Amino acid sequence: MNNLNDKISRELLDKVALSDTNTPSNEIPKELLDKVALSDMDATFELGNILFRRKDYHLARLCFFIVSEHGNGNKEAKLLLDEINCLFASHLIDDKTEKREQTVKEPAKEEK
């Protein structure tokens, strides 16, 4: 693998580690992350599927993009990438969706 793939894989792993979806109750197997770190495209595709099922669309999209661009012509990755891109394009999800869902609204304070 070239340096670009290695850099993308490292950045992806950093984002997964910081993701709210990677809690102890639904932790991603270390073996899978180790394979992704070695630029294993099958493992990257599997990670994308896990993230997609968890509705972590931003990270899933990154996984599917990596596989579709640098994998062995994985057509399923391209289809899933297109599906996520359609969700973004139709504004069913956006950059702020996840943050809005995680934000707890405080009740309005009444003035006396």
Summary of the structure (lengths in Angstrom):
residues: 112
radius of gyration: 16.5
end to end distance: 65.4
largest distance: 66.1
contacts: 283
relative contact order: 0.12
helix: 67%
strand: 0%
